[in-house]
Amino acid sequence: MIANERVKALNDKSIAPQPYVVYWMQSAQRVAYNHALAYAVDKANGLSKPLIVFFGIAEHFPEANERHFRFMLEGLRETKAELAKRRIRMLIRVISPEKGALELAHQAALMVVDGGYLRVERAWRSYLAQNAPCQVMQVETNVIVPVEAASLHEEYAARTIRPKIHKRLNDFDVPVAEQPIHLSSMGISLAMDEFAIETLDTALSRLSIDRSLKPVDFFHGGTSCAETLLADFIERKLPKYNELKNNPEFDYTSQLSPYLHFGQISPLHIYRNVKALPAETSNAFIEELLIRRELSMNFVWYNKQYDSIDSLPTWARATLDKHRRDPRPYVYTKQQLEQAATHDVFWNAAQEEMVLTGKMNGYMRMYWGKKILEWTVEPAEAYQTAIYLNNKYCLDGRDPNSYTGIAWCFGKHDRPWQERAVFGTIRYMNDTGLKRKFDMNGYLDKVHRLRSNPDVY
């Protein structure tokens, strides 16, 4: 049974006398632990109708390139095969998703869609809800505690949302029941063009997408890959996670953020696997997965300016404005930063790691963002440069976590610190701190090995 607060009616239409129930899968690109799919199956069975799963490929999704599309298609190919095992047909089309969903809505008794948090995702769902001739239901499945169940307003910091999430956690920490579908949809023929993804290279070649950045070999999409990483993390990394997660020389993070971004693994599923472990082992990771990640959802849901410096708290904007004309120790263009052509070997290594692998160590990403602020003429330009680089190269870019992480570098969800040039009272980071905490030569060696032999990652 799906908790009522996960489910929201997006319009006031009724069930229509049409032959199918349709689940528009968009943000939750998986079969396992998918509340929206489970809800759609339950409704299809109750109406004695087959279920069709639809996915729309938006070739011009903002800031997406071939790197992101390859990873997504790898996951979708696996999802389509898993749905077929459950006798559910998946229809994949190259079409703006909301328009493809609306076309199917004219044949649907009921439309079900998973929840999305970014501006474009919300606009898509609003378009369908306004124009569909049938009822449209949205089910949140990419968070543990639904955003509006956790809080009805934008939270100031982790400390303000933490007790609210923990207060509601037991209500949503429930496994997802996967009941079988009663009527198969595998033999249904639809008079619509269908995009074949079984041969990935061929599928990619047929898409009109940004090809400025090629796929990476370090991560491959799909729930099975995510499950392998999760098992390895729990067995090998989690016992030392709190101690070594920030150390860029080593790999003690879960590496699951790209899979969470594409909805290829459920955060609830991860949480339920980790929470059973001793608190001293699991608490630090749960803080990141449950509190920090869901704080980011709260941020982009309630703050319409999440991708702008105007999203920052008043004190942060005021102090940056006060110091906006301060002389910078170095000034770099966006192109110089993108090419890792700064004086700082540690920053350059972080940028290279992101370009080469599609990810960056979390601590280095904080340092990376702080230095972009320090080395750019205007804070607003720095903010947009950080978003541009992160979204272009990271597999987990274009994500609430990414927007929130960048905003944090500029003062979001933080407090004022000692005042200094350029930063004002924004928290400061420097290379001396890196060298004091970590063996940074070890990190440089790691990136050098990545550069010369990608298989070492």
PLY file of the C-alpha trace (Angstrom):
ply
format ascii 1.0
element vertex 457
property float x
property float y
property float z
element edge 456
property int vertex1
property int vertex2
end_header
0.00 0.00 0.00
1.36 3.46 -0.98
1.16 6.16 1.71
-1.46 8.77 0.81
1.04 11.62 1.15
3.12 10.17 -1.66
0.16 10.47 -4.01
-1.29 13.73 -5.34
-4.04 14.37 -7.88
-2.73 16.89 -10.42
-6.16 17.63 -11.91
-9.82 17.13 -11.09
-10.65 14.84 -14.03
-12.26 11.43 -13.60
-11.25 7.94 -14.68
-11.92 7.80 -18.43
-13.58 4.92 -20.37
-10.34 4.07 -22.21
-8.49 0.75 -22.60
-5.24 1.32 -20.68
-3.68 2.69 -17.54
-0.50 4.58 -18.45
2.47 5.21 -16.19
4.56 8.06 -17.57
7.96 7.08 -16.20
10.33 10.02 -16.23
12.31 10.68 -13.06
12.15 7.14 -11.59
13.77 5.06 -14.32
13.59 1.72 -12.57
11.32 -1.20 -11.75
12.41 -2.09 -8.21
11.23 0.04 -5.28
9.22 2.33 -7.53
6.14 3.64 -5.72
4.73 5.15 -8.90
4.94 1.85 -10.76
3.44 -0.03 -7.81
0.57 2.47 -7.66
-0.04 2.17 -11.41
-0.07 -1.64 -11.23
-2.56 -1.54 -8.36
-4.85 0.83 -10.26
-4.59 -1.17 -13.49
-5.51 -4.36 -11.65
-8.40 -2.64 -9.90
-9.76 -1.37 -13.22
-9.07 -4.71 -14.99
-6.94 -2.94 -17.59
-3.42 -3.52 -18.91
-0.65 -1.11 -17.96
1.61 0.66 -20.45
4.78 2.42 -19.29
5.80 5.43 -21.38
9.15 7.23 -21.46
9.84 10.32 -23.55
13.39 11.17 -24.62
13.85 14.94 -24.70
16.71 15.43 -27.16
17.16 19.05 -26.08
16.90 18.60 -22.33
18.67 21.60 -20.78
22.44 21.07 -20.53
22.30 17.34 -21.30
24.88 15.88 -23.68
25.94 12.51 -25.04
27.60 11.60 -21.73
24.27 11.86 -19.93
22.19 10.27 -22.71
24.41 7.18 -22.89
24.15 6.58 -19.15
20.36 7.07 -19.25
19.86 4.74 -22.22
21.90 2.02 -20.53
19.50 2.19 -17.61
16.38 2.37 -19.76
17.39 -0.72 -21.72
17.58 -2.68 -18.49
14.32 -1.20 -17.20
12.47 -2.13 -20.39
13.70 -5.73 -20.12
12.67 -5.95 -16.46
9.21 -4.60 -17.23
8.81 -7.20 -19.99
9.51 -9.92 -17.42
6.50 -8.56 -15.54
4.39 -8.58 -18.74
4.34 -4.78 -18.94
5.07 -3.07 -22.21
7.40 -0.05 -22.22
6.93 2.49 -24.99
9.97 4.72 -25.53
9.65 7.63 -27.94
11.86 10.53 -29.02
9.44 13.32 -28.22
9.12 16.10 -25.69
7.92 13.97 -22.76
4.86 16.00 -21.81
3.59 15.96 -25.39
4.14 12.21 -25.72
2.35 11.68 -22.43
-0.58 13.80 -23.60
-0.91 11.78 -26.82
-1.19 8.60 -24.74
-3.57 10.27 -22.31
-6.27 10.21 -24.98
-6.16 6.40 -24.80
-5.71 6.21 -21.03
-8.27 5.56 -18.33
-5.77 7.02 -15.88
-2.33 8.65 -16.14
0.22 8.08 -13.38
3.50 10.03 -13.25
6.41 10.04 -10.84
7.32 13.24 -9.01
9.89 15.74 -10.32
11.41 18.72 -8.55
13.20 20.89 -11.08
11.48 23.66 -13.05
11.34 21.76 -16.33
10.01 18.60 -14.68
7.24 20.48 -12.91
6.28 22.33 -16.10
5.96 19.02 -17.97
3.64 17.57 -15.36
1.58 20.74 -15.18
1.12 20.70 -18.97
-0.16 17.12 -18.89
-2.47 17.76 -15.94
-4.03 20.80 -17.59
-4.58 19.16 -20.99
-5.22 15.46 -20.29
-8.81 14.27 -20.72
-8.39 11.83 -17.80
-7.27 11.88 -14.22
-3.53 12.48 -13.63
-1.98 11.20 -10.40
1.55 11.98 -9.27
3.48 9.65 -6.94
6.68 10.72 -5.16
9.25 7.95 -5.17
12.67 9.58 -5.43
12.72 10.78 -1.83
12.31 8.91 1.42
9.99 11.45 3.06
7.86 13.37 0.50
8.86 17.02 0.26
5.59 18.52 1.46
5.23 15.92 4.20
8.62 16.96 5.56
8.02 20.71 5.41
5.60 23.23 3.92
8.24 25.93 3.37
11.89 26.38 2.44
14.14 25.30 5.28
17.03 27.42 6.49
19.55 24.64 7.02
20.04 20.95 7.75
19.50 21.59 11.45
15.98 22.92 10.80
14.81 20.14 8.49
16.46 17.24 10.35
13.90 16.93 13.20
11.02 17.28 10.75
12.26 14.44 8.58
12.94 12.20 11.55
9.47 12.94 12.91
7.87 11.58 9.73
10.40 8.88 8.86
8.50 5.91 10.28
5.45 6.83 8.21
7.38 6.34 4.97
10.03 3.78 5.88
7.90 1.01 4.40
8.92 -1.51 1.73
7.27 -1.27 -1.69
4.99 -4.21 -2.39
5.42 -5.44 -5.98
2.22 -7.21 -6.97
1.95 -8.93 -10.36
-0.01 -7.33 -13.16
-3.27 -9.16 -13.99
-3.46 -8.31 -17.70
-0.39 -8.33 -19.93
0.24 -5.38 -22.23
3.09 -7.00 -24.17
1.01 -7.72 -27.26
-0.64 -4.32 -27.51
0.01 -2.43 -30.74
0.04 1.36 -30.59
-0.10 3.57 -33.68
2.91 5.59 -32.55
6.55 5.69 -33.56
8.74 3.76 -31.12
12.43 4.29 -30.43
14.48 1.09 -30.23
17.23 1.15 -27.60
18.35 -2.48 -27.64
21.53 -1.55 -29.58
22.85 1.44 -27.68
25.37 2.75 -30.21
22.74 2.74 -32.93
20.20 4.39 -30.65
22.64 7.13 -29.66
23.60 7.79 -33.27
19.94 8.41 -34.14
19.47 11.13 -31.54
19.89 14.81 -32.34
21.76 15.68 -29.16
24.72 17.72 -27.98
27.78 15.62 -28.83
30.39 17.98 -27.41
31.17 15.53 -24.62
31.60 11.80 -25.06
30.44 9.12 -22.59
32.73 7.95 -19.79
33.87 4.40 -19.15
33.92 4.75 -15.38
30.18 4.42 -14.80
27.53 2.52 -16.71
23.84 3.10 -16.19
21.28 0.67 -14.85
19.82 -0.63 -11.62
22.04 -3.72 -11.65
25.18 -1.54 -11.73
23.77 0.54 -8.90
23.05 -2.58 -6.85
26.61 -3.79 -7.38
27.98 -0.46 -6.17
25.65 -0.50 -3.16
26.73 -4.00 -2.15
30.40 -3.07 -2.49
29.87 0.12 -0.52
28.17 -1.65 2.38
30.71 -4.47 2.52
33.96 -2.66 1.85
33.60 1.11 2.24
30.90 1.89 4.78
32.94 0.83 7.85
35.46 3.59 7.01
33.05 6.03 5.37
32.97 8.59 8.18
36.76 8.57 8.41
37.64 8.60 4.70
34.65 9.95 2.73
36.22 13.40 2.33
39.71 12.16 1.47
40.14 12.70 -2.27
43.04 10.27 -2.51
40.75 7.33 -1.76
37.36 6.13 -2.99
35.17 5.61 0.04
31.96 7.18 -1.22
29.07 5.11 -2.54
29.32 6.51 -6.11
25.52 6.19 -6.27
24.68 9.83 -7.03
24.42 9.35 -10.84
22.03 6.45 -10.28
19.96 8.48 -7.83
19.88 11.36 -10.29
18.40 9.19 -13.05
16.15 7.34 -10.63
17.88 4.04 -11.38
17.96 3.14 -7.69
15.60 4.09 -4.89
16.85 6.18 -1.94
14.41 4.27 0.28
15.91 0.97 -0.85
19.42 2.27 -0.06
18.28 3.56 3.32
16.64 0.29 4.31
19.82 -1.61 3.44
22.04 0.70 5.46
19.92 1.52 8.52
20.13 -2.02 9.88
23.87 -1.61 10.42
25.33 -0.26 13.68
24.80 3.48 14.11
28.51 4.24 14.36
28.88 2.71 10.90
25.79 4.07 9.17
24.94 7.46 10.71
27.29 9.60 8.62
26.03 8.11 5.36
22.38 8.34 6.43
22.90 12.02 7.19
23.98 12.54 3.56
21.30 10.33 2.01
18.35 11.33 4.18
18.96 14.84 5.52
21.32 16.55 3.08
19.77 15.07 -0.06
16.21 15.80 1.01
17.20 19.30 2.09
18.23 19.83 -1.53
14.78 18.70 -2.71
13.25 21.18 -0.27
15.47 23.93 -1.71
14.58 23.48 -5.38
10.90 22.83 -4.59
10.33 25.99 -2.60
12.95 28.35 -4.04
12.07 29.27 -7.62
15.50 30.87 -8.12
17.48 27.74 -7.20
19.78 28.11 -10.23
20.58 31.76 -9.57
22.64 33.66 -7.03
19.35 35.29 -6.04
18.46 32.03 -4.26
20.97 32.83 -1.51
19.95 34.12 1.91
19.94 37.89 2.41
23.14 37.92 4.47
25.08 36.01 1.80
23.95 38.24 -1.05
24.71 41.34 1.02
28.23 40.30 1.94
29.07 39.21 -1.61
27.78 42.52 -2.93
29.82 44.43 -0.36
33.00 42.69 -1.54
32.21 42.35 -5.24
34.81 44.95 -6.21
37.58 43.52 -4.04
40.76 42.71 -5.99
40.94 39.01 -6.83
44.29 37.23 -6.31
43.76 35.56 -9.67
41.11 36.00 -12.34
40.22 33.24 -14.80
37.74 33.05 -17.63
35.17 30.29 -17.89
37.23 28.76 -20.70
40.41 28.72 -18.59
38.57 27.05 -15.75
37.02 24.50 -18.07
40.48 23.63 -19.40
41.89 23.27 -15.84
44.37 26.02 -16.66
44.78 27.68 -13.26
47.82 28.11 -11.01
46.32 25.69 -8.45
47.31 22.07 -9.12
44.71 20.75 -6.69
41.86 22.66 -8.32
43.06 21.59 -11.75
43.11 17.96 -10.61
39.52 18.23 -9.33
38.36 19.71 -12.63
40.20 16.96 -14.54
38.66 14.26 -12.35
35.22 15.59 -13.21
35.97 15.80 -16.93
37.51 12.32 -17.05
35.08 10.39 -14.86
31.81 12.33 -14.73
32.12 12.74 -10.96
34.21 14.55 -8.39
35.13 13.86 -4.79
32.62 15.70 -2.60
35.15 17.60 -0.52
37.04 18.67 -3.62
33.78 19.84 -5.17
33.36 22.23 -2.24
36.90 23.53 -2.69
36.35 23.71 -6.46
33.23 25.84 -6.03
34.81 28.16 -3.45
37.74 28.88 -5.74
35.49 29.67 -8.70
33.94 32.35 -6.47
37.40 33.64 -5.50
38.80 33.73 -9.07
35.86 35.19 -11.01
35.25 38.91 -11.44
31.60 38.88 -10.37
29.89 36.54 -7.85
26.87 36.09 -10.15
29.18 35.10 -13.00
31.00 32.69 -10.69
27.69 31.11 -9.69
26.69 30.51 -13.30
30.16 29.21 -14.21
30.00 26.63 -11.44
26.57 25.49 -12.62
27.74 25.32 -16.24
30.81 23.20 -15.49
29.04 20.92 -13.02
26.03 20.32 -15.26
28.09 19.74 -18.39
30.56 17.22 -17.02
28.94 15.51 -14.03
26.63 12.54 -14.46
24.92 13.73 -11.28
24.66 17.31 -12.54
21.38 19.09 -13.36
20.12 17.74 -10.04
18.71 19.24 -6.82
21.82 18.02 -5.00
24.07 19.78 -7.50
22.22 23.08 -7.37
22.22 22.94 -3.58
25.91 22.03 -3.39
26.84 25.00 -5.55
24.57 27.30 -3.56
26.27 26.07 -0.37
29.64 27.24 -1.72
28.11 30.73 -1.87
26.54 30.61 1.63
23.28 28.68 1.29
22.40 26.48 4.29
25.44 27.90 6.10
26.13 30.77 8.50
28.34 33.87 8.41
32.02 33.32 9.20
34.97 35.65 9.78
34.99 38.49 7.25
37.72 38.58 4.61
38.37 39.96 1.14
36.27 38.69 -1.79
34.32 36.19 0.33
33.02 38.63 2.91
31.53 36.39 5.60
31.07 33.40 3.27
32.92 30.30 4.50
36.46 30.22 3.08
38.60 27.27 1.96
42.24 27.21 0.85
44.90 24.76 -0.28
46.62 24.93 3.11
43.57 23.26 4.60
43.69 20.56 1.96
47.34 19.80 2.63
46.75 19.78 6.38
43.90 17.28 6.14
44.99 15.00 3.30
47.92 13.62 1.34
47.29 15.83 -1.66
50.22 14.42 -3.58
48.40 11.11 -3.40
45.37 12.78 -4.97
47.49 14.29 -7.73
48.94 10.86 -8.42
45.45 9.40 -8.57
44.33 11.92 -11.18
47.54 11.37 -13.13
46.77 7.65 -13.22
43.22 8.42 -14.36
44.61 10.54 -17.15
46.93 7.83 -18.39
44.92 4.71 -17.52
41.17 5.19 -17.02
40.70 1.61 -15.82
42.28 2.43 -12.44
39.28 4.40 -11.19
0 1
1 2
2 3
3 4
4 5
5 6
6 7
7 8
8 9
9 10
10 11
11 12
12 13
13 14
14 15
15 16
16 17
17 18
18 19
19 20
20 21
21 22
22 23
23 24
24 25
25 26
26 27
27 28
28 29
29 30
30 31
31 32
32 33
33 34
34 35
35 36
36 37
37 38
38 39
39 40
40 41
41 42
42 43
43 44
44 45
45 46
46 47
47 48
48 49
49 50
50 51
51 52
52 53
53 54
54 55
55 56
56 57
57 58
58 59
59 60
60 61
61 62
62 63
63 64
64 65
65 66
66 67
67 68
68 69
69 70
70 71
71 72
72 73
73 74
74 75
75 76
76 77
77 78
78 79
79 80
80 81
81 82
82 83
83 84
84 85
85 86
86 87
87 88
88 89
89 90
90 91
91 92
92 93
93 94
94 95
95 96
96 97
97 98
98 99
99 100
100 101
101 102
102 103
103 104
104 105
105 106
106 107
107 108
108 109
109 110
110 111
111 112
112 113
113 114
114 115
115 116
116 117
117 118
118 119
119 120
120 121
121 122
122 123
123 124
124 125
125 126
126 127
127 128
128 129
129 130
130 131
131 132
132 133
133 134
134 135
135 136
136 137
137 138
138 139
139 140
140 141
141 142
142 143
143 144
144 145
145 146
146 147
147 148
148 149
149 150
150 151
151 152
152 153
153 154
154 155
155 156
156 157
157 158
158 159
159 160
160 161
161 162
162 163
163 164
164 165
165 166
166 167
167 168
168 169
169 170
170 171
171 172
172 173
173 174
174 175
175 176
176 177
177 178
178 179
179 180
180 181
181 182
182 183
183 184
184 185
185 186
186 187
187 188
188 189
189 190
190 191
191 192
192 193
193 194
194 195
195 196
196 197
197 198
198 199
199 200
200 201
201 202
202 203
203 204
204 205
205 206
206 207
207 208
208 209
209 210
210 211
211 212
212 213
213 214
214 215
215 216
216 217
217 218
218 219
219 220
220 221
221 222
222 223
223 224
224 225
225 226
226 227
227 228
228 229
229 230
230 231
231 232
232 233
233 234
234 235
235 236
236 237
237 238
238 239
239 240
240 241
241 242
242 243
243 244
244 245
245 246
246 247
247 248
248 249
249 250
250 251
251 252
252 253
253 254
254 255
255 256
256 257
257 258
258 259
259 260
260 261
261 262
262 263
263 264
264 265
265 266
266 267
267 268
268 269
269 270
270 271
271 272
272 273
273 274
274 275
275 276
276 277
277 278
278 279
279 280
280 281
281 282
282 283
283 284
284 285
285 286
286 287
287 288
288 289
289 290
290 291
291 292
292 293
293 294
294 295
295 296
296 297
297 298
298 299
299 300
300 301
301 302
302 303
303 304
304 305
305 306
306 307
307 308
308 309
309 310
310 311
311 312
312 313
313 314
314 315
315 316
316 317
317 318
318 319
319 320
320 321
321 322
322 323
323 324
324 325
325 326
326 327
327 328
328 329
329 330
330 331
331 332
332 333
333 334
334 335
335 336
336 337
337 338
338 339
339 340
340 341
341 342
342 343
343 344
344 345
345 346
346 347
347 348
348 349
349 350
350 351
351 352
352 353
353 354
354 355
355 356
356 357
357 358
358 359
359 360
360 361
361 362
362 363
363 364
364 365
365 366
366 367
367 368
368 369
369 370
370 371
371 372
372 373
373 374
374 375
375 376
376 377
377 378
378 379
379 380
380 381
381 382
382 383
383 384
384 385
385 386
386 387
387 388
388 389
389 390
390 391
391 392
392 393
393 394
394 395
395 396
396 397
397 398
398 399
399 400
400 401
401 402
402 403
403 404
404 405
405 406
406 407
407 408
408 409
409 410
410 411
411 412
412 413
413 414
414 415
415 416
416 417
417 418
418 419
419 420
420 421
421 422
422 423
423 424
424 425
425 426
426 427
427 428
428 429
429 430
430 431
431 432
432 433
433 434
434 435
435 436
436 437
437 438
438 439
439 440
440 441
441 442
442 443
443 444
444 445
445 446
446 447
447 448
448 449
449 450
450 451
451 452
452 453
453 454
454 455
455 456
